[in-house]
Amino acid sequence: MNKYIVEFIGTFFLVLTVGCTGIGAGAGVIAPLAIGAALMVMVFAGGHISGGHYNPAVTLGVLIRGKVKPADVVPYWIAQFVGAAIAAFLVIKVLRLGVPVTPIAPKMGPALLAEFLFTFALVYVVLNAATAEGTSGNSFYGLAIGMTVMTGAFAVGDISGGAFNPAVALGITLLGISSWNNIWIYLVANFAAGAVAAVIFQLVNPPMQTTPIATDEPPYETPQ
C-alpha cells in the first residue's frame, strides 16, 4: 500500500503544479521550470519506495523492462489517475477558482508526434537512469527525469500542451486546458511511446542489464 500512496502523492503534486502554473498569472516561462522541478523532487522523495513513476506510461515501460510486478500496474495507474483528478479539482475549485482558462487547440498530427517523441525521451531516460545496472546507485536520476520533462515542455508545450503523461492529460482535461475530444491524442501517443522506449532499452542494453529484479525488491534500483 505504501507504494500506491507515494504514487498518489507524487502525481498529485505534479498535476497541482501543472494547474497552478498553467492557469492565470503563473503561466509562461516559469511553468516548465516549476513542473520539471516538481517532478524531480517527487522522484527523489518517493523513488526508493515506489520507483517514483507518477506516470502511467512510465509504469508501462518499467513493466516491459521487468522492474515492476504485473500485479502492481493497475493499482499504480489508479493511484496516478486519482491523484491527478484530485489535484485538478483542487486547482479549479479552490486555488484558481474563477480564473479564466484558455483551452489549447492542438493540431492532431503535430500533437501526436510531439507527445510521442518526448514521452519516449522521458521513459527512455527513466529506464536508463533509474533501472539500468550501469547507472545503479546514482544520485542524478531525479534531476535527469525532471529536466527531460522541462525540456519537452519548453520544446513542444505550444504544440501539444506538453503532457507526456496520461495522468497529466487527464489533469489538463479536467482543468479545461485541453478538451475531452483531444484526450485520446495523449493516451495513444504516451502509452505507445512508453512501450517503444522499453523495447529500445532492451535492444541497446547488454543482456545483464535487462534481468528482472526479484519480486520482493522495489521497482526501481534507487539509492538507499
C-alpha positions as CSV (number, residue, x, y, z in Angstrom):
1,M,0.0,0.0,0.0
2,N,2.9,2.4,0.7
3,K,3.9,2.3,-3.0
4,Y,0.4,3.4,-4.1
5,I,0.3,6.2,-1.6
6,V,3.6,7.5,-2.8
7,E,2.4,7.3,-6.4
8,F,-0.7,9.2,-5.5
9,I,1.2,11.9,-3.7
10,G,3.8,12.4,-6.4
11,T,1.3,12.6,-9.2
12,F,-0.9,14.9,-7.1
13,F,1.8,17.4,-6.7
14,L,2.9,17.1,-10.3
15,V,-0.6,17.9,-11.6
16,L,-1.1,20.5,-8.9
17,T,2.0,22.3,-10.2
18,V,0.8,22.0,-13.8
19,G,-2.6,23.5,-12.9
20,C,-1.3,26.3,-10.7
21,T,1.4,27.4,-13.2
22,G,-0.6,26.7,-16.3
23,I,-3.6,28.8,-15.3
24,G,-3.5,32.6,-14.7
25,A,-0.5,34.7,-13.9
26,G,1.8,31.7,-13.3
27,A,1.7,30.7,-17.0
28,G,4.7,31.4,-19.2
29,V,8.3,30.5,-18.9
30,I,8.0,29.7,-15.3
31,A,5.6,26.7,-15.9
32,P,8.1,24.3,-17.5
33,L,10.7,25.1,-14.8
34,A,8.3,24.5,-12.0
35,I,6.8,21.4,-13.5
36,G,10.2,19.8,-14.1
37,A,11.3,20.8,-10.6
38,A,8.2,19.3,-9.0
39,L,8.7,16.0,-10.8
40,M,12.4,16.0,-9.8
41,V,11.8,16.4,-6.1
42,M,8.9,13.9,-6.1
43,V,11.1,11.3,-7.8
44,F,13.8,11.9,-5.3
45,A,11.3,11.8,-2.4
46,G,9.5,8.6,-3.5
47,G,11.8,6.7,-5.8
48,H,13.1,4.4,-3.0
49,I,9.5,3.4,-2.1
50,S,7.5,3.1,-5.3
51,G,10.1,3.9,-8.0
52,G,8.6,7.4,-8.5
53,H,6.8,6.7,-11.7
54,Y,3.9,9.3,-11.3
55,N,3.1,8.5,-14.9
56,P,1.1,5.5,-16.4
57,A,3.3,5.5,-19.5
58,V,6.4,5.2,-17.3
59,T,4.8,2.3,-15.4
60,L,4.1,0.5,-18.7
61,G,7.7,1.0,-19.7
62,V,9.0,-0.3,-16.4
63,L,6.7,-3.3,-16.7
64,I,8.0,-4.2,-20.1
65,R,11.5,-3.6,-18.7
66,G,10.7,-6.1,-15.9
67,K,11.2,-3.8,-13.0
68,V,7.7,-3.7,-11.6
69,K,5.4,-6.6,-10.7
70,P,2.4,-7.0,-13.1
71,A,0.1,-7.1,-10.1
72,D,1.2,-3.6,-9.2
73,V,0.5,-2.0,-12.6
74,V,-3.3,-1.4,-12.3
75,P,-3.0,-0.1,-8.6
76,Y,-0.2,2.2,-9.8
77,W,-2.4,3.5,-12.6
78,I,-5.4,4.0,-10.3
79,A,-3.2,5.9,-7.8
80,Q,-1.8,8.1,-10.5
81,F,-5.1,8.9,-12.2
82,V,-6.9,9.6,-8.9
83,G,-4.0,11.8,-7.7
84,A,-4.2,13.8,-11.0
85,A,-8.0,14.2,-10.8
86,I,-8.0,15.4,-7.1
87,A,-5.2,17.9,-7.9
88,A,-7.1,19.3,-10.9
89,F,-10.3,19.5,-8.8
90,L,-8.4,21.4,-6.0
91,V,-6.9,23.9,-8.5
92,I,-10.2,24.7,-10.3
93,K,-12.4,24.7,-7.2
94,V,-10.1,26.4,-4.7
95,L,-6.6,27.6,-5.7
96,R,-7.5,29.1,-9.1
97,L,-11.3,29.5,-8.6
98,G,-12.7,32.0,-11.0
99,V,-9.5,32.4,-13.0
100,P,-10.3,32.2,-16.8
101,V,-8.8,29.2,-18.6
102,T,-7.8,29.4,-22.3
103,P,-8.0,26.0,-23.9
104,I,-5.3,24.9,-26.2
105,A,-6.2,23.8,-29.8
106,P,-3.5,21.3,-30.8
107,K,-3.3,20.0,-34.4
108,M,-3.7,16.2,-34.4
109,G,-0.6,15.2,-36.4
110,P,2.0,17.5,-34.7
111,A,0.5,16.9,-31.3
112,L,0.7,13.1,-31.7
113,L,4.3,13.3,-32.8
114,A,5.3,15.8,-30.1
115,E,3.7,13.7,-27.3
116,F,5.2,10.5,-28.7
117,L,8.7,11.9,-29.0
118,F,9.1,13.5,-25.6
119,T,7.2,10.7,-23.8
120,F,9.7,8.3,-25.5
121,A,12.5,10.5,-24.3
122,L,11.1,10.6,-20.8
123,V,10.6,6.8,-20.4
124,Y,14.0,6.1,-22.1
125,V,15.7,8.4,-19.6
126,V,13.8,6.8,-16.7
127,L,14.8,3.3,-17.7
128,N,18.5,4.2,-18.3
129,A,19.0,6.5,-15.4
130,A,16.9,4.6,-12.8
131,T,16.8,1.0,-13.7
132,A,20.0,0.0,-15.5
133,E,22.7,-1.8,-13.7
134,G,25.3,0.6,-15.3
135,T,23.7,3.6,-13.5
136,S,22.7,1.7,-10.3
137,G,23.1,3.8,-7.2
138,N,23.5,7.1,-9.0
139,S,22.4,10.4,-7.4
140,F,21.3,12.2,-10.6
141,Y,18.3,10.1,-11.7
142,G,15.7,12.5,-10.4
143,L,17.3,15.5,-11.9
144,A,17.6,13.7,-15.3
145,I,13.9,12.8,-15.2
146,G,12.7,16.2,-14.2
147,M,14.9,18.0,-16.8
148,T,13.6,15.8,-19.5
149,V,10.0,16.9,-18.8
150,M,11.2,20.5,-18.5
151,T,12.9,20.3,-21.9
152,G,9.9,18.8,-23.5
153,A,7.6,21.4,-22.1
154,F,9.8,24.2,-23.5
155,A,10.3,22.5,-26.8
156,V,6.7,21.4,-27.7
157,G,4.4,22.7,-25.0
158,D,2.9,25.1,-27.5
159,I,2.3,22.3,-29.9
160,S,0.7,19.6,-27.8
161,G,0.4,21.1,-24.3
162,G,3.4,19.1,-23.1
163,A,1.7,16.4,-21.1
164,F,4.0,13.4,-21.8
165,N,1.9,11.6,-19.2
166,P,-1.7,10.1,-19.4
167,A,-2.4,11.2,-15.8
168,V,-1.3,14.8,-16.6
169,A,-3.5,14.5,-19.7
170,L,-6.5,13.7,-17.5
171,G,-5.5,16.6,-15.3
172,I,-5.3,19.3,-18.0
173,T,-8.6,18.0,-19.4
174,L,-10.3,18.4,-16.1
175,L,-8.7,21.8,-15.7
176,G,-10.1,22.9,-19.1
177,I,-6.7,23.5,-20.6
178,S,-7.4,20.7,-23.1
179,S,-10.8,19.4,-24.3
180,W,-12.1,15.9,-23.9
181,N,-12.1,15.5,-27.6
182,N,-8.2,15.6,-27.5
183,I,-7.5,13.3,-24.6
184,W,-7.1,10.3,-27.0
185,I,-4.1,12.0,-28.5
186,Y,-2.2,11.9,-25.2
187,L,-3.4,8.4,-24.3
188,V,-2.3,6.9,-27.6
189,A,0.9,8.8,-28.0
190,N,2.0,8.4,-24.4
191,F,1.3,4.7,-23.9
192,A,2.8,3.9,-27.4
193,A,6.0,5.8,-26.6
194,G,6.4,4.1,-23.2
195,A,6.2,0.7,-24.8
196,V,8.6,1.6,-27.7
197,A,11.1,3.2,-25.2
198,A,11.1,-0.1,-23.2
199,V,11.7,-2.2,-26.3
200,I,14.5,0.1,-27.5
201,F,16.1,-0.1,-24.0
202,Q,16.1,-3.8,-24.1
203,L,17.7,-3.7,-27.5
204,V,20.5,-1.3,-26.7
205,N,21.4,-2.5,-23.2
206,P,23.5,-5.7,-22.6
207,P,21.5,-8.7,-21.6
208,M,22.8,-8.5,-18.0
209,Q,21.1,-5.1,-17.7
210,T,17.7,-6.4,-18.6
211,T,17.5,-9.2,-15.9
212,P,14.3,-8.7,-13.9
213,I,14.7,-8.0,-10.3
214,A,13.3,-10.3,-7.6
215,T,9.6,-9.7,-6.8
216,D,10.3,-8.5,-3.3
217,E,12.5,-5.6,-4.4
218,P,11.3,-2.1,-5.3
219,P,10.6,-1.5,-9.0
220,Y,13.5,1.0,-9.4
221,E,17.0,0.5,-8.3
222,T,17.5,3.7,-6.3
223,P,20.0,5.0,-3.8
224,Q,19.3,3.9,-0.2
